[in-house]
């Protein structure tokens, strides 16, 4: 996994919840996952793409609590 730990501490979900993100690997690709809504954001060439249009929504949608 490639995101620097110090950078990861600064990043947050771009949806209204602004929850912290965690790094995971899904389907062989690195992604950042919102700890609140479980939406995932791609990491391309080591750069997090935190655009809502590029996100894969969590089970209840972007910004809505998962689980």
Secondary structure as the mmCIF struct_conf table of DSSP 4:
data_model
#
loop_
_struct_conf.conf_type_id
_struct_conf.id
_struct_conf.beg_label_comp_id
_struct_conf.beg_label_asym_id
_struct_conf.beg_label_seq_id
_struct_conf.end_label_comp_id
_struct_conf.end_label_asym_id
_struct_conf.end_label_seq_id
BEND BEND1 UNK A 3 UNK A 3
HELX_RH_AL_P HELX_RH_AL_P1 UNK A 5 UNK A 10
STRN STRN1 UNK A 12 UNK A 12
BEND BEND2 UNK A 14 UNK A 15
TURN_TY1_P TURN_TY1_P1 UNK A 16 UNK A 17
STRN STRN2 UNK A 20 UNK A 20
STRN STRN3 UNK A 21 UNK A 26
TURN_TY1_P TURN_TY1_P2 UNK A 27 UNK A 28
STRN STRN4 UNK A 29 UNK A 34
TURN_TY1_P TURN_TY1_P3 UNK A 35 UNK A 37
STRN STRN5 UNK A 40 UNK A 44
TURN_TY1_P TURN_TY1_P4 UNK A 45 UNK A 46
STRN STRN6 UNK A 47 UNK A 48
HELX_RH_3T_P HELX_RH_3T_P1 UNK A 52 UNK A 54
STRN STRN7 UNK A 56 UNK A 56
TURN_TY1_P TURN_TY1_P5 UNK A 59 UNK A 60
TURN_TY1_P TURN_TY1_P6 UNK A 62 UNK A 63
BEND BEND3 UNK A 64 UNK A 64
#
